[in-house]
Amino acid sequence: MVKIIALANQKGGVGKTTSTINLAYALVQKGQKVLMVDMDPQSSLTIYCGHDPRVLEQQQKTVYWALMKEKEMSEILISDNPSVIASSIHLASAEPELVTLWDSATVLRDKLSSIKNNYDFILIDCPPSLTLLTINALASADTVLIPVKTDYLSIMGIPLLLDTVEKLQKRTNTRLKVFGVLPTMFNSRNTHDNDCLNDLKQSLEPRIRIFDPVKRSTSFDRSAAEGKSTLELSPGTPGTEVYNSLAEAIIAYGKEN
């Protein structure tokens, strides 16, 4: 059965898109069929994958046209492995439009239902905010993975996100679980990074799993500029082993649940 994973954190710059891309490719390398959904109006995932959001918007092939218009997901799908549902800045205008709908929190879930069984895993890259776009992603998901940069400003928002998840579990998506927290951009020689990682573990474990941190490396930035995952471009980069281990844990989770 397909598993839908939302990568969410209302703080920007914590590695959500980088983690989505590299986790997707780690899953593909392990024989899984994967779909990535860009739910961020900034379109970082779309651009990372080598697609021009402006062109796709003109062609009406972005997620906005599926959420708010009559397009089916199959019509806007960029098919590959991993496949992509693209975004553009026009998605920002969906927020006020969604508010007027009686099913405003579950539009994405309903739209994904027609294609989700074509995949083993669907990864949703959420915007850096707790808006209706993120709520739609969480309402669609089986589990949420929380990437967090190892600095205090990034980890301060986790309690609010967990509170949102708890409310959704009660009202909209009873199957939603927290898969864990993924520390990113970690510099083991930096005292601040180590203090933040320890604080994460002390405050959340064993209730929530803290995965091994992804080490900071310029290879992740170079990969983004090349439009390829770091697992493809520089597979020996420190930190890529974390995404491989994470993919194995997700595959095991999919088999157990």
C-alpha positions in Angstrom: 0.0 0.0 0.0 1.3 3.4 -1.0 2.7 5.6 1.9 2.4 9.4 1.8 5.1 11.3 3.7 5.0 15.0 4.3 8.3 16.8 4.9 7.3 19.7 7.0 8.7 22.5 9.2 7.3 26.0 9.3 10.9 27.4 9.4 12.5 28.0 6.0 16.0 27.0 5.1 16.1 23.8 7.1 16.6 21.4 4.2 13.1 20.2 3.4 13.6 20.3 -0.4 17.1 18.8 -0.3 15.8 16.0 1.9 12.8 15.4 -0.3 15.0 15.1 -3.4 17.7 12.9 -1.8 15.2 10.7 0.0 13.2 10.2 -3.2 16.4 9.1 -5.1 17.4 6.8 -2.2 14.0 5.1 -2.4 14.3 4.8 -6.2 17.7 3.3 -5.9 16.2 0.7 -3.7 13.6 -0.3 -6.3 10.7 1.9 -5.2 8.4 4.0 -7.4 8.2 7.5 -6.1 6.2 10.7 -6.6 7.3 14.1 -5.3 4.7 16.8 -4.8 5.8 20.4 -4.6 3.4 22.2 -2.3 5.6 25.3 -1.9 4.8 28.4 -3.9 8.5 29.2 -4.0 8.8 26.1 -6.3 12.2 25.1 -5.0 11.6 21.4 -5.7 10.3 22.1 -9.2 13.3 24.2 -10.0 15.7 21.7 -8.4 14.2 19.0 -10.8 15.1 21.2 -13.8 11.6 22.5 -14.6 10.7 26.2 -15.2 7.6 27.0 -13.0 6.7 29.9 -15.3 6.5 27.7 -18.3 4.5 25.0 -16.5 2.1 27.6 -15.1 1.4 28.9 -18.7 0.7 25.3 -19.7 -1.6 24.9 -16.7 0.6 22.0 -15.4 1.1 22.9 -11.8 -0.5 21.7 -8.6 -2.6 24.9 -8.4 -4.6 23.8 -11.5 -5.4 20.5 -9.9 -6.3 21.9 -6.5 -8.4 24.8 -7.5 -9.5 24.1 -11.1 -10.7 21.0 -12.9 -7.4 19.5 -13.8 -6.7 15.9 -12.8 -3.4 15.1 -11.2 -2.6 12.7 -14.1 -2.9 15.7 -16.5 -0.2 17.8 -14.7 2.1 14.9 -13.8 5.7 15.0 -15.0 6.3 11.3 -15.3 9.6 9.7 -14.4 11.0 7.9 -11.4 10.8 9.9 -9.3 7.8 11.6 -10.9 7.0 15.2 -10.0 3.9 17.3 -9.4 5.2 20.8 -9.9 4.4 24.2 -8.3 4.7 27.9 -9.1 4.3 31.2 -7.4 0.6 31.1 -8.5 0.0 28.5 -5.8 0.2 31.3 -3.2 -3.2 32.5 -4.5 -4.7 29.2 -3.7 -4.7 30.0 0.0 -7.6 32.6 0.0 -9.5 30.4 -2.5 -9.1 27.3 -0.3 -10.6 29.1 2.7 -13.9 29.4 0.9 -14.3 25.6 0.3 -16.1 23.4 2.8 -13.4 20.7 2.3 -10.6 23.2 2.4 -8.2 20.9 4.4 -8.6 17.8 2.3 -8.5 19.0 -1.4 -5.1 17.6 -2.0 -6.0 14.2 -0.4 -9.0 13.9 -2.7 -7.0 14.9 -5.8 -4.1 12.4 -5.0 -6.6 9.5 -4.6 -6.8 9.0 -8.4 -3.1 8.4 -8.9 -1.6 7.4 -5.5 -1.8 3.7 -6.1 0.6 4.0 -9.0 3.4 4.6 -6.5 5.1 3.0 -3.5 5.8 6.3 -1.8 4.6 9.9 -2.3 6.8 12.7 -0.7 5.2 16.1 -0.2 7.6 19.1 0.1 5.7 21.5 2.3 5.9 25.3 2.4 7.8 27.0 5.3 4.6 28.0 7.0 1.6 26.4 8.8 -1.0 27.6 6.2 -3.8 25.6 4.5 -1.3 24.3 2.0 0.7 22.6 4.8 -2.6 21.5 6.4 -3.6 19.9 3.1 -0.3 18.0 2.9 -0.6 16.8 6.5 -4.2 15.8 5.9 -3.1 13.7 3.0 -0.1 12.1 4.7 0.3 8.8 6.6 3.3 10.2 8.4 5.4 13.4 8.7 9.1 13.8 8.7 10.5 17.0 10.2 13.8 18.3 8.8 15.4 20.7 11.2 18.6 22.7 10.9 20.7 22.3 14.1 20.3 25.8 15.4 17.9 27.1 18.0 15.8 29.3 15.8 15.0 26.3 13.6 14.1 23.9 16.5 11.9 26.4 18.3 9.0 25.9 15.9 8.8 22.1 16.3 6.4 22.2 19.3 3.9 24.3 17.2 4.1 21.8 14.3 3.6 18.9 16.7 0.6 20.6 18.1 -0.8 21.1 14.6 -0.2 17.4 13.9 -2.0 16.4 17.1 -5.1 18.5 16.2 -5.2 17.0 12.7 -5.0 13.5 14.3 -8.1 14.2 16.2 -10.1 16.0 13.6 -9.1 15.3 10.0 -6.5 12.6 9.7 -6.6 9.9 12.4 -3.9 7.8 10.7 -1.3 10.6 10.7 1.9 9.8 12.7 5.2 11.6 13.3 7.9 9.5 11.6 10.7 11.4 13.2 13.0 14.5 13.2 15.8 14.7 10.7 18.6 17.1 11.8 20.3 18.8 8.8 23.3 21.0 8.0 25.0 19.6 11.1 28.6 20.6 11.8 30.1 18.3 14.5 32.9 20.8 15.2 30.4 23.5 16.1 29.4 23.6 19.8 26.1 25.3 19.0 25.2 22.5 16.6 26.0 19.8 19.2 24.1 21.6 21.9 21.0 21.9 19.6 21.2 18.2 18.7 21.4 17.2 22.3 18.5 19.5 23.2 16.4 17.8 20.4 17.2 14.4 21.8 16.5 15.4 25.4 13.2 17.1 24.6 11.8 14.6 22.1 13.3 11.1 22.6 12.0 8.4 23.1 8.6 9.8 22.2 9.8 10.9 18.7 12.7 9.3 16.9 15.7 11.6 16.1 17.5 10.3 13.1 21.3 10.6 12.6 22.1 14.2 11.5 22.9 15.1 7.9 26.3 16.7 7.9 26.8 20.1 6.4 28.4 19.9 2.9 28.7 22.2 0.0 28.1 19.2 -2.2 24.3 19.6 -1.4 24.5 23.2 -2.8 26.4 22.1 -5.9 23.9 19.3 -6.5 21.0 21.8 -6.4 22.8 24.0 -8.9 23.2 21.0 -11.2 19.6 19.9 -10.7 20.5 16.5 -9.5 20.3 14.7 -6.1 23.6 14.5 -4.2 23.2 10.7 -4.2 23.5 10.9 -8.0 26.1 13.6 -8.3 28.4 13.0 -5.3 27.3 9.7 -3.7 30.3 9.7 -1.4 29.4 13.0 0.3 29.2 12.8 4.1 25.5 12.8 4.9 24.2 10.9 1.9 24.4 7.7 4.0 21.7 9.2 6.3 19.3 9.4 3.4 20.0 5.8 2.4 19.4 4.7 6.0 16.3 6.8 6.2 15.0 5.2 2.9 15.5 1.7 4.5 13.6 2.8 7.6 10.7 4.2 5.5 10.5 1.0 3.4 10.4 -1.0 6.6 7.7 1.3 7.9 5.7 0.8 4.7 5.8 -3.0 5.1 4.7 -2.8 8.8 1.9 -0.4 8.5 
